[in-house]
Amino acid sequence: MVREYNKRGNMENFIKETMMGFFMDTSSHSSLTANKAKMLIKAFVYNIINIMKNIECF
């Protein structure tokens, strides 16, 4: 049970990092398509940075 709780806390930290660091909590365009495209690009960049962190490039 403790492991599952730790996983949940870890995931919440990832979500918080994504929202704060990549400004995914805001919608700057009035078009849903534009917001969707912008969020997909940010998610792609976020994943690349996490991959680099995991292979210790930074």
ABEGO torsion letter per residue (X at the ends): XAAAAAAAAAAAAAAAAAAAAAGAABBABABAAAAAAAAAAAAAAAAAAAAAAAAGAX
